[in-house]
Amino acid sequence: MIKEYAKEKAGFNIVMKSEGWQMAIVTYDEQYDAKNQMKIARHMTTDEAFVLIEGKATLLAVDENDRREEISLMKNKIYVVEKATWHSLVLSRDAVLIAAENADVVCEDTERKVL
């Protein structure tokens, strides 16, 4: 009746899927280091929500005119990146986030680029 999930490795780990949505635990990995902040992605078919549980995290969003918005995430607050929005995360080494999105997001729906 009750299932329990935990991170398996560093980075973005999808830990559960259920009826059209999925949740991931996100922890520090080299891709989330400040030196890689210029690598951004967007999901064309789903919003993506983040909740900071531990550590520090910065969420970067970039619009079509290359205007940047950076937000230092606060613990236990929900941040939503709307679909088709370019974004990236910078995490401290002790950061833990929860991410939620549509379960049908696939690599073909995700675009990546370097600013």
C-alpha positions in Angstrom: 0.0 0.0 0.0 2.8 2.4 0.8 5.9 2.5 -1.4 9.2 4.1 -0.5 11.7 5.6 -2.9 15.3 6.9 -2.5 18.0 8.3 -4.8 20.1 5.6 -6.5 23.0 7.7 -7.8 24.1 11.3 -8.3 22.2 13.5 -10.8 18.6 13.2 -12.1 17.0 10.0 -10.9 13.5 9.1 -11.9 12.3 7.2 -8.8 8.6 6.7 -9.6 6.0 6.9 -12.4 2.3 6.9 -11.9 -0.7 7.6 -14.2 0.9 10.2 -16.5 3.4 11.8 -14.1 6.8 11.0 -12.7 9.0 12.2 -9.8 12.7 12.4 -9.6 15.3 13.0 -6.9 18.0 15.4 -8.2 21.4 15.6 -6.5 24.7 17.2 -7.4 26.4 15.9 -10.5 29.0 17.6 -12.7 26.2 18.7 -15.1 24.8 20.8 -12.3 28.1 22.5 -11.5 28.3 26.3 -12.0 30.9 25.8 -14.8 28.2 24.1 -16.9 25.5 26.7 -16.3 25.6 27.6 -20.0 24.2 24.2 -21.0 20.4 24.5 -21.0 17.5 22.4 -22.0 13.7 22.6 -22.6 10.9 20.2 -22.6 8.4 20.9 -25.4 5.5 18.9 -23.9 5.6 19.4 -20.2 6.1 21.8 -17.3 8.6 20.7 -14.7 8.4 21.5 -11.0 11.2 21.6 -8.5 11.3 21.6 -4.7 14.6 22.2 -2.9 14.9 19.9 0.2 18.6 20.4 1.2 21.6 22.5 0.2 21.5 25.3 -2.3 20.2 25.5 -5.8 19.9 28.2 -8.5 17.3 27.9 -11.3 18.2 29.6 -14.6 15.6 30.3 -17.2 16.2 31.9 -20.6 13.6 33.3 -23.0 13.7 33.4 -26.8 15.4 36.8 -26.7 18.2 35.4 -24.5 16.9 37.3 -21.5 18.0 35.5 -18.3 16.2 35.0 -15.0 18.0 33.4 -12.1 16.3 32.4 -8.9 18.0 31.1 -5.8 15.6 28.4 -4.7 14.2 28.4 -1.1 13.6 25.2 0.7 10.1 23.7 0.6 8.8 26.1 -2.1 7.6 24.9 -5.5 9.2 26.3 -8.6 7.6 25.6 -12.0 9.4 25.9 -15.3 6.7 26.1 -18.0 7.0 23.9 -21.0 9.3 25.1 -23.9 11.3 27.3 -21.5 15.0 27.0 -21.7 16.4 26.2 -18.2 19.2 24.7 -16.1 20.1 24.1 -12.5 23.2 24.9 -10.5 23.5 22.8 -7.3 25.7 22.8 -4.3 27.3 19.5 -3.6 24.9 18.8 -0.7 21.8 19.8 -2.7 18.7 17.5 -2.9 15.7 18.5 -5.0 12.5 16.8 -6.0 11.4 17.2 -9.6 7.9 16.3 -11.0 6.9 16.3 -14.7 4.7 14.4 -17.2 5.8 10.8 -17.4 5.7 10.9 -21.2 8.6 13.3 -21.5 11.2 11.6 -23.7 14.5 12.6 -25.2 12.8 13.5 -28.5 10.7 16.1 -26.6 13.8 17.7 -25.0 16.0 20.1 -26.8 19.5 21.1 -25.6 21.8 24.0 -26.4 24.8 25.9 -25.1 24.4 29.7 -24.6 
